Amino acid sequence: MMRSLLLSPPVAFALLLAVVAGLSTLSKRMAFRGRGKNPAGSGAEYACGEDFKGYMAQPDYSQFFPFAFFFTILHVVALVIATVPSVDAGTFAIAAVYCAGAVIGLSVLQRG
């Protein structure tokens, strides 16, 4: 009874939340504070001893999305192949057509 109660999602979430809050409080007390409210250099960037030329990075995700779609399509195809029963020829044919469509979609995705 007690074991199943600890594994229920609300109780497990509350326990983990309490553990994380305790660790946060403990680490906050152990952290170095320095002298005064804002010691010199506490907010400065660290660049391995060199002068840091601050600039705002502008991330570009245009190259990321084709890889994300490729990854997703391949995993869905793997799921389809893994779950197709090999007994029925009709079901296997439908899965083969689905996989062929995925291959065509992937080839179009790689050209674009």
C-alpha positions in Angstrom: 0.0 0.0 0.0 2.7 2.5 1.0 4.8 1.6 -2.0 2.0 2.2 -4.5 1.1 5.5 -2.7 4.7 6.8 -3.2 4.5 5.9 -6.9 1.4 7.9 -7.6 2.2 11.0 -9.7 0.9 13.7 -7.3 2.7 12.2 -4.3 5.9 11.6 -6.3 5.8 15.1 -7.6 5.3 16.6 -4.2 8.2 14.6 -2.8 10.6 15.5 -5.6 9.5 19.2 -5.3 10.4 19.1 -1.6 13.8 17.5 -2.3 14.6 20.1 -5.0 13.5 22.9 -2.7 15.7 21.5 0.1 18.7 21.2 -2.2 18.2 24.7 -3.5 18.1 26.1 0.0 21.2 24.2 1.0 23.2 25.3 -2.0 22.1 28.9 -1.5 23.5 28.9 2.0 26.7 27.3 0.8 27.3 29.7 -2.1 30.0 32.4 -2.0 28.6 35.8 -1.4 31.6 38.0 -1.4 32.0 41.3 0.4 29.1 43.7 0.2 26.1 43.5 -2.0 27.8 43.7 -5.4 31.6 42.8 -5.3 33.8 44.0 -8.1 33.7 41.8 -11.1 30.8 39.6 -9.9 28.8 40.4 -13.0 31.6 40.5 -15.5 31.8 37.9 -18.3 34.6 35.3 -18.1 36.4 34.6 -21.4 39.5 32.6 -20.3 41.4 35.7 -19.2 40.9 37.6 -22.4 38.9 40.7 -23.0 35.3 39.8 -23.8 33.8 41.6 -26.7 30.1 41.4 -25.9 27.7 40.8 -28.8 24.3 39.4 -29.0 24.1 36.1 -30.7 21.3 35.7 -33.2 20.6 32.0 -33.4 19.3 30.8 -36.8 17.2 27.6 -36.7 16.7 27.3 -40.4 19.3 24.5 -40.6 17.8 22.8 -37.6 14.3 22.1 -38.8 15.1 19.8 -41.8 17.1 17.6 -39.4 14.3 17.7 -36.9 11.8 16.6 -39.5 14.2 13.9 -40.8 14.6 12.6 -37.3 10.9 12.6 -36.6 10.0 10.8 -39.9 12.6 8.2 -39.4 11.4 7.4 -35.9 7.8 7.2 -37.0 8.8 4.8 -39.8 10.8 2.7 -37.4 7.7 2.6 -35.1 5.5 1.5 -38.0 8.0 -1.2 -39.1 8.3 -2.5 -35.5 4.6 -2.8 -34.9 3.4 -4.2 -38.2 2.2 -7.8 -37.8 3.8 -10.0 -40.4 0.9 -12.4 -40.6 -1.4 -10.3 -42.8 -0.1 -9.5 -46.3 -2.5 -6.6 -46.7 -1.3 -4.9 -43.5 2.3 -5.4 -44.5 1.6 -3.9 -48.0 0.0 -0.8 -46.4 3.1 -0.4 -44.1 5.4 -0.8 -47.2 3.5 1.9 -49.0 3.7 4.1 -45.9 7.5 3.5 -45.7 7.9 4.2 -49.5 6.0 7.5 -49.0 8.3 8.3 -46.1 11.4 7.7 -48.2 10.0 10.0 -50.9 9.3 12.6 -48.3 12.8 12.3 -46.9 14.4 12.6 -50.3 12.3 15.8 -50.9 13.3 17.1 -47.5 17.0 16.6 -48.2 16.9 18.4 -51.6 15.2 21.5 -50.2 
